[in-house]
Amino acid sequence: MKWIEWNEIPGFQIGHSQDEKGGTGCTVIICPQGATAGVEVRGGGPATRETDLLNPKNMVQKIHAVTLSGGSAFGLEASSGVMQYLSEHHIGFDMKGIYIPIVCQASLFDCGLGDPKAYPDKAMGYQACVNSEHTDLSSGNIGAGTGASVGKAFGFEKAMKTGLGHAAIQVNDLKVGAIVAVNACGDVFKANSTHRIAGAYDYAKKEPIDTVNALIQGIENQSNPHENTTIGCVFTNADLNKAQMNKVASLTHNAYAHCIHPVATSNDGDTIFAMATNEVATDMDMVGILAIKAMEKAIEKAAQNAHAAYHLYSASDV
């Protein structure tokens, strides 16, 4: 087993675009040849697009892109730009000369930072696709993670800045990558540990607040309960079908549970997509194991590599 960069997994392009002043952005994961895909939505307040298509009982077998964005439901507009770019590049299903790409999406709520009326629009989605033509290994305050924050159970005034993270792993010929924008209600920890990276913070006392403990003991009153959601995507060269990719997406949510406390609350829209290029014969459970590991590291990097912004500290500040 070895760690690799996401661009070492052939068949995928990743691009970002953002409005740093407005505090929002989007990230697109493109598979020009089409990817077998699945999804698992566990949070109680999702903003999503085309997730029903990924049900194994439905007709479409491959998708061409996943968009991750800020902007809550408004941000779903970004996929219109992704659709335009892919169609112009003849990516999608050829229907009598009209190329129709299948683009899935999930959006997080970042409207509490920067300009509350800013959101990823069609132009931003298109630009993310243009930017995907050149490899960008950046993480932190970029793309869908531009306006991301965590520890928001007690309001933005006690939140901490996070962002976008990615990681990839290889075992023999099998490669699995993960990318995630961490915008949780809860706190972020190193996987399966008590080592906290970022979360609720008392700026007056300059000390962290343990969100789970504070909620249980009633130390803090919960506020802004609907302004969360962690969204991510797993991508691999494994040869799996739609049902198996839905299972991989489901298994990968274990990484959220290992790193974010609390997670998948009614106030989150936690969602994970999974995409496969169907090149390497392998066991589904092995893909799931590697996807969990990759997503754990991606979550950690999303918190570790963010920098202070919009009056919020980041992990590096505390």
ChimeraX attribute file (.defattr): number of C-alpha atoms within 10 A of each C-alpha:
attribute: neighborCount
match mode: 1-to-1
recipient: residues
	/A:1	10
	/A:2	9
	/A:3	14
	/A:4	15
	/A:5	13
	/A:6	24
	/A:7	15
	/A:8	14
	/A:9	20
	/A:10	13
	/A:11	18
	/A:12	24
	/A:13	21
	/A:14	25
	/A:15	25
	/A:16	28
	/A:17	26
	/A:18	26
	/A:19	19
	/A:20	17
	/A:21	14
	/A:22	20
	/A:23	30
	/A:24	33
	/A:25	32
	/A:26	34
	/A:27	34
	/A:28	31
	/A:29	25
	/A:30	25
	/A:31	24
	/A:32	19
	/A:33	13
	/A:34	23
	/A:35	26
	/A:36	27
	/A:37	34
	/A:38	31
	/A:39	27
	/A:40	22
	/A:41	21
	/A:42	18
	/A:43	19
	/A:44	15
	/A:45	20
	/A:46	24
	/A:47	23
	/A:48	21
	/A:49	18
	/A:50	14
	/A:51	17
	/A:52	13
	/A:53	19
	/A:54	25
	/A:55	18
	/A:56	17
	/A:57	11
	/A:58	10
	/A:59	9
	/A:60	14
	/A:61	18
	/A:62	25
	/A:63	26
	/A:64	26
	/A:65	30
	/A:66	27
	/A:67	32
	/A:68	35
	/A:69	40
	/A:70	35
	/A:71	28
	/A:72	22
	/A:73	17
	/A:74	18
	/A:75	30
	/A:76	27
	/A:77	20
	/A:78	30
	/A:79	30
	/A:80	16
	/A:81	20
	/A:82	29
	/A:83	24
	/A:84	20
	/A:85	19
	/A:86	22
	/A:87	17
	/A:88	13
	/A:89	11
	/A:90	16
	/A:91	23
	/A:92	24
	/A:93	17
	/A:94	12
	/A:95	8
	/A:96	6
	/A:97	8
	/A:98	13
	/A:99	18
	/A:100	18
	/A:101	23
	/A:102	23
	/A:103	23
	/A:104	25
	/A:105	27
	/A:106	31
	/A:107	32
	/A:108	37
	/A:109	30
	/A:110	30
	/A:111	21
	/A:112	19
	/A:113	23
	/A:114	19
	/A:115	17
	/A:116	14
	/A:117	13
	/A:118	20
	/A:119	28
	/A:120	31
	/A:121	21
	/A:122	18
	/A:123	16
	/A:124	27
	/A:125	33
	/A:126	25
	/A:127	21
	/A:128	26
	/A:129	27
	/A:130	16
	/A:131	18
	/A:132	20
	/A:133	11
	/A:134	11
	/A:135	12
	/A:136	14
	/A:137	13
	/A:138	13
	/A:139	23
	/A:140	24
	/A:141	28
	/A:142	27
	/A:143	31
	/A:144	35
	/A:145	36
	/A:146	34
	/A:147	36
	/A:148	35
	/A:149	38
	/A:150	31
	/A:151	31
	/A:152	27
	/A:153	29
	/A:154	22
	/A:155	18
	/A:156	21
	/A:157	14
	/A:158	20
	/A:159	29
	/A:160	33
	/A:161	35
	/A:162	38
	/A:163	29
	/A:164	32
	/A:165	31
	/A:166	27
	/A:167	25
	/A:168	27
	/A:169	22
	/A:170	19
	/A:171	13
	/A:172	7
	/A:173	11
	/A:174	20
	/A:175	25
	/A:176	30
	/A:177	30
	/A:178	29
	/A:179	31
	/A:180	30
	/A:181	37
	/A:182	34
	/A:183	35
	/A:184	34
	/A:185	33
	/A:186	29
	/A:187	30
	/A:188	33
	/A:189	23
	/A:190	19
	/A:191	20
	/A:192	12
	/A:193	9
	/A:194	10
	/A:195	11
	/A:196	18
	/A:197	19
	/A:198	30
	/A:199	31
	/A:200	28
	/A:201	26
	/A:202	13
	/A:203	15
	/A:204	7
	/A:205	7
	/A:206	9
	/A:207	11
	/A:208	19
	/A:209	21
	/A:210	16
	/A:211	23
	/A:212	14
	/A:213	11
	/A:214	16
	/A:215	15
	/A:216	9
	/A:217	8
	/A:218	10
	/A:219	11
	/A:220	14
	/A:221	10
	/A:222	14
	/A:223	12
	/A:224	14
	/A:225	15
	/A:226	17
	/A:227	25
	/A:228	35
	/A:229	35
	/A:230	31
	/A:231	32
	/A:232	32
	/A:233	28
	/A:234	32
	/A:235	29
	/A:236	31
	/A:237	24
	/A:238	24
	/A:239	19
	/A:240	24
	/A:241	19
	/A:242	24
	/A:243	16
	/A:244	21
	/A:245	29
	/A:246	24
	/A:247	18
	/A:248	30
	/A:249	27
	/A:250	20
	/A:251	19
	/A:252	29
	/A:253	24
	/A:254	18
	/A:255	21
	/A:256	28
	/A:257	17
	/A:258	19
	/A:259	26
	/A:260	29
	/A:261	21
	/A:262	19
	/A:263	24
	/A:264	25
	/A:265	20
	/A:266	17
	/A:267	20
	/A:268	28
	/A:269	29
	/A:270	30
	/A:271	30
	/A:272	28
	/A:273	30
	/A:274	29
	/A:275	34
	/A:276	27
	/A:277	23
	/A:278	16
	/A:279	15
	/A:280	15
	/A:281	12
	/A:282	15
	/A:283	12
	/A:284	16
	/A:285	13
	/A:286	14
	/A:287	27
	/A:288	23
	/A:289	16
	/A:290	25
	/A:291	30
	/A:292	25
	/A:293	21
	/A:294	24
	/A:295	32
	/A:296	31
	/A:297	21
	/A:298	26
	/A:299	32
	/A:300	26
	/A:301	24
	/A:302	30
	/A:303	35
	/A:304	22
	/A:305	19
	/A:306	26
	/A:307	18
	/A:308	15
	/A:309	20
	/A:310	16
	/A:311	13
	/A:312	19
	/A:313	22
	/A:314	24
	/A:315	19
	/A:316	14
	/A:317	9
	/A:318	12
